[in-house]
């Protein structure tokens, strides 16, 4: 069984993205509270003004996630239930 840990993340980002970013975190917390599973998306507009800087106060193993290109043509890549985007 895994244990609960507490750590801090300090983030700096353009103000217009704050509401969507925090809303995404709130949705993930709500899913945990409700026992609801969800695929959550966030539009990371690197060509635009989404250039966050994160400071994480603990070591972690970087994961690569699941990419559409890794799925076979016959597989269906899961679609997010919700996507957050400052537009």
FENBEL-V291338 format. One record per run of one state. SS is the DSSP state (@ for helix, = for strand, . for the rest). FROM is the first residue (numbers start at 0). LEN is the number of residues. If there is no record, write none. Layout:
ss=(SS SS)
from=(FROM FROM)
len=(LEN LEN)
This chain:
ss=(. = . @ . = . = . @ . = .)
from=(0 8 12 14 34 39 42 52 56 67 70 81 84)
len=(8 4 2 20 5 3 10 4 11 3 11 3 3)
